[in-house]
């Protein structure tokens, strides 16, 4: 039995079962992401992540399921994976919130993220924005950003109040991105010193197209 052959077979199966879908609209999780990557996807340049990265995503999905179970067992969970309205000011944006909670008789939205321990001191900008978008779409004024450390499984929870100014910036970003993805010319490249570009192809399957090709 050749173990390398087994690994290659498993990796191939993972990739074959996770082929990218055609891009027709924006997602809530796109907020403050790479507009260039989004535009390339809209233009039909669909690329799959490697098997290792897809396994990391699967671990994140399992984390969501566990934390959802904990909130349910604690009697706080109202609903999970709730699909949101698909339009915001004429822009089609799809999303589903992780948790709808009842905490001390207050309705709260919970957003779950599996995160590196070194990054848990303060909420990430894009995570706060995603949660804020859900709060806006659901007309709920309180949210919780729930981090679980990938290394230790410690939980870190950050409260977030509705912020009208932040929502305006988020909507403006979606409008700008929607406009850019429909233009013939691609948006500018992200700075290679920032995530995900600084980690290369392992974090973004579009890295070579962006930074190593002279045609884009």
C-alpha positions in Angstrom: 0.0 0.0 0.0 1.5 3.3 -1.1 0.6 6.1 1.4 1.5 8.8 -1.0 -1.1 7.4 -3.5 -3.7 7.4 -0.8 -3.0 11.1 0.1 -3.1 12.1 -3.6 -6.4 10.3 -4.1 -8.0 12.0 -1.0 -6.7 15.4 -2.1 -8.1 14.9 -5.6 -11.4 13.9 -4.2 -11.6 17.0 -2.0 -10.8 19.3 -4.9 -13.3 17.5 -7.2 -16.0 18.0 -4.6 -15.3 21.6 -4.0 -15.2 23.1 -7.5 -16.0 26.8 -7.6 -19.4 28.0 -8.7 -20.2 30.6 -11.2 -20.2 34.1 -9.7 -23.4 36.0 -10.3 -23.6 38.3 -7.2 -21.8 39.5 -4.1 -21.6 37.8 -0.7 -21.7 39.3 2.8 -18.4 37.6 3.4 -16.8 39.6 0.6 -16.8 42.8 2.7 -13.4 44.5 2.5 -12.0 41.6 0.5 -10.0 41.7 -2.7 -12.1 43.5 -5.3 -9.7 42.3 -8.0 -10.3 38.6 -7.1 -14.1 39.2 -7.1 -14.0 40.9 -10.5 -12.0 38.0 -12.0 -14.5 35.5 -10.7 -17.3 37.5 -12.2 -15.5 37.4 -15.6 -15.4 33.6 -15.5 -11.9 33.1 -14.1 -12.9 30.4 -11.5 -10.1 28.8 -9.5 -10.2 26.2 -6.8 -8.1 26.2 -3.6 -5.7 23.4 -3.0 -6.7 20.4 -0.9 -4.9 21.6 2.3 -6.7 24.9 2.3 -10.0 23.2 1.7 -9.4 21.0 4.7 -8.8 24.1 6.7 -12.2 25.4 5.6 -13.8 22.1 6.6 -12.3 22.5 10.1 -13.9 26.0 10.2 -17.3 24.5 9.3 -16.9 21.9 12.1 -16.1 24.8 14.5 -19.3 26.5 13.5 -21.3 23.4 14.2 -19.8 22.8 17.6 -20.4 26.4 18.8 -23.9 26.4 17.4 -24.5 23.2 19.5 -23.1 24.9 22.7 -25.5 27.9 22.3 -28.4 25.5 21.7 -27.6 23.5 24.8 -27.3 26.7 26.8 -30.8 27.6 25.7 -29.8 30.8 23.8 -30.2 29.7 20.2 -33.3 30.8 18.3 -32.1 30.0 14.8 -28.9 29.2 12.8 -27.9 29.7 9.2 -30.7 32.2 8.6 -30.8 33.4 5.0 -30.9 37.2 4.7 -32.7 39.5 2.3 -30.7 39.4 -1.0 -30.7 43.1 -1.9 -29.4 46.2 -0.2 -30.0 49.6 -2.0 -30.3 47.8 -5.3 -27.1 45.7 -5.0 -27.5 41.9 -4.8 -25.7 40.6 -1.8 -26.3 37.1 -0.5 -25.6 36.0 3.1 -26.7 33.9 6.0 -26.0 34.7 9.6 -24.5 32.1 11.9 -26.6 32.5 15.0 -29.8 34.3 16.0 -29.7 34.4 19.8 -31.9 35.3 22.8 -29.6 36.5 25.6 -31.3 37.9 28.7 -34.4 38.6 26.7 -32.5 40.5 24.1 -32.3 39.4 20.4 -28.7 39.2 19.3 -26.8 38.1 16.2 -23.8 35.9 16.6 -21.0 35.6 14.0 -18.5 32.7 14.5 -14.9 32.7 13.4 -12.1 30.2 13.8 -8.9 32.3 14.2 -5.2 32.2 15.0 -4.6 32.8 18.7 -2.2 35.7 17.9 -5.1 37.6 16.2 -7.7 37.5 19.0 -6.9 40.7 20.9 -9.3 42.9 18.9 -11.9 42.0 16.3 -10.8 42.2 12.6 -12.2 45.0 10.5 -13.8 42.7 8.0 -15.4 40.5 10.6 -16.9 43.5 12.4 -18.2 44.7 9.0 -19.8 41.4 8.2 -21.6 41.2 11.5 -22.7 44.8 11.2 -24.1 44.0 7.7 -26.2 41.2 9.2 -27.4 43.5 12.0 -28.5 46.1 9.5 -30.3 43.6 7.3 -32.1 42.1 10.3 -32.7 45.4 12.0 -31.1 44.1 15.2 -29.0 46.5 17.3 -26.7 44.1 19.1 -24.2 41.6 17.9 -21.5 39.2 19.2 -18.3 38.3 17.3 -17.4 34.9 18.6 -13.8 33.8 18.0 -12.4 30.4 18.8 -8.7 29.9 18.9 -7.5 27.3 16.3 -4.6 26.4 18.7 -6.3 26.2 22.1 -10.1 26.2 21.4 -10.4 29.2 23.8 -13.4 31.4 23.2 -13.2 35.1 22.8 -16.5 37.1 22.5 -16.7 40.8 21.5 -19.9 42.8 21.8 -20.9 45.1 18.9 -23.5 47.8 18.9 -25.2 49.0 15.7 -23.2 51.8 14.0 -25.0 53.7 11.3 -21.7 55.3 10.0 -20.1 51.9 9.6 -23.2 50.6 7.8 -23.0 53.5 5.3 -19.3 52.7 4.6 -20.2 49.0 4.1 -23.0 49.9 1.6 -20.6 52.3 -0.2 -18.1 49.5 -0.5 -20.7 47.1 -2.0 -21.7 49.8 -4.5 -18.1 50.4 -5.5 -17.3 46.7 -5.8 -20.5 46.0 -7.8 -19.5 48.8 -10.2 -15.9 47.6 -10.6 -16.7 44.0 -11.2 -18.8 45.1 -14.2 -16.1 47.2 -15.8 -13.8 45.9 -18.5 -10.6 46.8 -16.7 -9.8 44.9 -13.5 -9.5 46.7 -10.2 -6.0 47.5 -8.8 -3.9 44.8 -7.2 -3.8 44.6 -3.4 -0.5 45.5 -1.7 1.6 42.3 -1.5 2.5 43.1 2.1 -1.1 42.5 3.2 -3.3 39.4 3.6 -3.9 37.3 1.6 -1.3 38.4 -0.9 1.7 38.2 1.5 1.1 34.5 1.8 1.1 33.8 -1.9 -0.7 31.1 -3.8 -1.4 29.0 -0.6 -3.9 31.6 0.6 -5.2 32.9 -2.7 -5.4 30.8 -5.9 -5.4 34.1 -7.9 -2.0 35.2 -6.6 -0.1 34.1 -9.8 -2.6 35.8 -12.1 -2.3 39.0 -10.2 1.3 39.3 -9.3 3.2 37.1 -11.7 1.3 37.8 -15.0 2.1 40.9 -17.1 -1.2 40.6 -18.9 -3.4 41.7 -16.0 
